[in-house]
């Protein structure tokens, strides 16, 4: 299993492999992003910890840029390698 890969923001958003699991003998059918995620500000050095992505959205305020920051419309795709 490889270490998680950071997802870099791009316009338009592009799918990228961020996690890889070795599931020999099992069929992986769904991914639920439980746990705490980390986010680095795209236009600042702000770091956001303890992000909950289970609802598919996240919103906060970056005081260094005086702007709202967000993750919206998350989509997951499961592929066999």
C-alpha positions as CSV (number, residue, x, y, z in Angstrom):
1,X,0.0,0.0,0.0
2,X,1.4,3.4,-1.0
3,X,1.3,6.5,1.2
4,X,-1.6,9.0,0.6
5,X,-0.9,11.5,-2.2
6,X,-1.9,15.2,-1.7
7,X,-4.6,16.4,-4.1
8,X,-3.5,19.7,-5.7
9,X,-6.2,22.2,-6.7
10,X,-6.5,22.8,-10.5
11,X,-9.0,24.4,-12.9
12,X,-10.9,22.5,-14.0
13,X,-10.7,19.9,-11.3
14,X,-9.1,16.6,-12.5
15,X,-9.4,13.2,-11.0
16,X,-6.3,11.9,-9.3
17,X,-5.3,8.8,-7.4
18,X,-4.9,9.8,-3.7
19,X,-5.2,6.4,-2.0
20,X,-4.2,2.9,-2.9
21,X,-5.3,-0.2,-0.9
22,X,-4.2,-3.8,-1.1
23,X,-7.5,-5.7,-0.8
24,X,-6.6,-9.3,-1.8
25,X,-9.6,-11.5,-1.6
26,X,-12.0,-8.6,-1.0
27,X,-14.1,-6.5,-3.3
28,X,-13.8,-2.8,-2.4
29,X,-17.2,-1.2,-3.3
30,X,-17.5,2.1,-1.4
31,X,-15.2,4.7,0.1
32,X,-16.4,6.8,3.1
33,X,-14.0,9.6,4.0
34,X,-14.3,9.1,7.7
35,X,-11.6,10.5,10.0
36,X,-9.8,13.8,10.1
37,X,-8.3,15.3,6.9
38,X,-5.7,18.1,6.5
39,X,-6.0,21.1,4.2
40,X,-3.4,23.6,3.2
41,X,-4.6,27.0,1.9
42,X,-4.1,27.3,-1.9
43,X,-3.4,31.0,-1.8
44,X,-1.9,31.2,1.7
45,X,0.2,29.2,4.1
46,X,-2.9,28.6,6.3
47,X,-3.3,25.0,7.6
48,X,-6.6,23.5,8.5
49,X,-6.7,20.4,10.7
50,X,-9.5,18.0,11.7
51,X,-11.5,18.4,8.5
52,X,-14.6,16.2,8.3
53,X,-15.5,15.2,4.8
54,X,-18.2,12.7,5.5
55,X,-20.9,15.1,4.3
56,X,-19.1,15.8,1.0
57,X,-18.5,19.5,1.7
58,X,-16.3,21.6,4.0
59,X,-16.3,25.3,4.6
60,X,-14.1,27.6,6.7
61,X,-12.6,31.1,6.7
62,X,-8.9,31.8,6.0
63,X,-8.0,34.8,8.1
64,X,-4.7,35.3,6.2
65,X,-6.5,35.9,2.9
66,X,-9.8,37.2,4.4
67,X,-11.7,34.7,2.3
68,X,-13.9,31.7,2.6
69,X,-12.3,28.4,1.8
70,X,-14.1,25.2,0.9
71,X,-14.1,21.7,-0.5
72,X,-17.3,21.0,-2.5
73,X,-18.9,18.3,-4.6
74,X,-16.5,15.5,-3.6
75,X,-16.6,12.5,-5.8
76,X,-14.9,9.1,-5.4
77,X,-14.1,6.5,-8.0
78,X,-12.9,3.0,-7.1
79,X,-10.7,1.3,-9.7
80,X,-8.9,-2.0,-9.8
81,X,-5.3,-2.0,-10.6
